[in-house]
Amino acid sequence: MKKIAAFGKTSYEIVTGGTGSGDVNEAYSVALVEGLQKAGYTVNENLEAMYSGYLKTVAEGRPVGRGFFMPRTPVPELTLNPELVNSMAEVNDIAVITIGRNAGEGRDRTPDEGDFLLTPEERGMIEMVATAFHEKSKKAVVILNIGGVVETASWKGLPDAILLAWQPGQEAGNSITDILGGAVNPSGKLTATFTVKYEDVPSAKYFPGKATKTEVSQMPGRDGQPARTYERVTEAEVTYEDGIYVGYRYFNTFNVPVSYAFGYGLSYTTFEYSNIVLSSGKFRKNLTVSVDVKNTGDVAGREVVQLYLSAPAGNLDKPSEELKGFGKTRLLAPGEVQTLTFELTPGSLSSFDPASSSWIAASGDYTVMIGASSTDIRQTGTFSLARDITVKTVSRALIPSETINELKP
């Protein structure tokens, strides 16, 4: 029976969902430690009592939340004693460290410590626990119970593994335990890029813009608490300059190093890609692309296969590649092979031309890239388009007027 030392306050108070419409209307909530115990693991009682007592004490002095959009202020992470951590490494088989974050409607992300950045207490906890358990030849795993990207580049080499759980709802503890214990082989892939630093994001230099109007409001007190006066922004302005270079399109096109690329994700097995086949070397009305995927590991698993397309620039600016399709294999046994097929249409090839208000597929040579992520390309193929295709023309319904421009501060 595995003995587990569960570190981090979020191991005991899991974040099931975000704020506002990102919240989860759960009937109940399964914390990580509860999920571990239900699965038959032994969670260290001394650590559990310490964290439970800490959370109860801090909760008594925390101000109440401001309703649906603004929950209570997060509890600071507990500062650990090195002697305590070393003693936990002596008597437990594995360490689980949970880092929690909450955000959503009415609660924007920030580049600060405790949000995008880990706090000194969180970083110190990961380093201290991983070091102590490694000295005893034992493993340490970090669980990220978060609603958005956090900085990982500076510390990801410390634990043996990182499980990105996001905010998984009322069954959070059971679901995470199923993956940690191997009852389920994870097969998810990142839908966002984990940057090395916040400043690497192209919108970092102008987000969140500037407030043009504020309003002072008063929130009535609850449960005997005094009324609170606060200032909120009622009007603001921000000009996004990303253009077509949003997310992985920016990082890949301009070769900006990242911590984890868009589309990245590991499992308990490995997969081999082979035998890419294009239905034709010339694009006409459509084109199909097939690829073989083989489970080359020791356990059954699923793989998310991604198709990216590199298009000729023509008269339009284009990123180095764009995701045009993806598919997941069935549960493949070790050694089993499955062929996945994707279809490319004129719309798959097109880009928007502001001058003609049209979606246009440019003539020239295209490269099909099949991979396990946006930077892990395993198979490639090429085809050509003989002439430009106007896929769709749209009306210019939202053109800023001169009056609106004159009103800008």
C-alpha positions, 0 to 999 in steps of 0.5 A: 500500500503506497504511503503518500505525503500530500503537500500544498493547501490545494491538495485539501481544498481542490479548485473545481471551477472558475469564477462567474460563468466559469464556475461549477455548480457541483453537488459535492466536491472530492478533494485530492486527498479524499480521492487518494484515500478512496482508492486505497492509498494512505495519506499521511495523517500528520500532514493532513491535520496540519493543513486542515488546521491551517486552512480552518484558522486562516478561513476564520479571519478571511473577508467574505467574498463579493458574490458569484464573480468575486470569491474570497481572497485565496489562502496563502500557501503554508511555509514548510519547515525543512525538518518536517519535510525530511521526516515526511520523506523518511516515512512516505513512498511518494510526495504529491504537491498541488498548486492551485489557482482560480480565475474567470469571469470578473477576475482577470489573470495577472503576471504577479506572484500568486497568479502567473508566477509561483509565490516564493512559498510555492516555489520553495515547497516544490524545491524542498519536497522534491529534494528531500524525496529524491535523496531517499530515491523517492518520487515527487509529483506536482499537480497543477489545479489551475484555470490558466497558464502559469510559469513552469520553465524555472522549476519544471525540472525539480519534480519527477512529473507534472500533471495538469489537472486544470479545474476538473469539477466535482469529481476532481480528486477521484479523476486525478487519482485515477491518472496518478495510479494508472487506472487511466492513461492520460491522453490530453494535449495543451490548447494553450502555450506555456511561455517561458516568461510573461513578457514573451506573450505579444499582448503583454506590452499593452494588456490590460490597457488603460482605464478611461472611467472609474466609479466608486461603489459600496458593497454592503457587509455580510455576516456582521462585516462592515460595508466595503468601499471599492473603485471599479473600472467602468470604461477602459481601452486596450488596442490589441496588435497581435494581428494573425499572430495569436498563441502558437502562431506567434511563438512558432513563426518567430522562434520564441522559446516556450516551456511547453508548446501548443498541442504538447502532452505525454502519456504512459506509453509512446507512439510512432507515426508513419506512412503519410499519404496524400490523395493527390499532389494537386489540390482541386475541390478537396484533399485527404491525408492519412497517417498510421499511428502505432502504440510502441509502449507497454500499456494501452493508450490513446494519442491525439494526432494533429495536422498543421498546414504551412501555406504560401504567403502570396500577397497575405501575411501568414504564420509558419503553420496553422492547425487545420485538423486533429483526431484521437485514436481509439484505445490502442493496445501495445503494438496496435496500429490505427490509420487516421484520415483528415480532409482539407477543403478550400476553407482549410487553405484560406486566409482573410484578405481585408482589402477584398473582404474575402477568404482567399486560398493562395496559389502555390506549394503547401506543406502538410505536417502531422505531429504530436504537438505544434513543434513535434512534427513526425510526418510531412507531405506537400501539394500545390494549388494552381490558382487563387480561390476566393472561398467566401466574400463577407460584408464590411459590417463593422467599420469604425467611423471617423466620429468614433476615432475622434472620441478616442482619448 
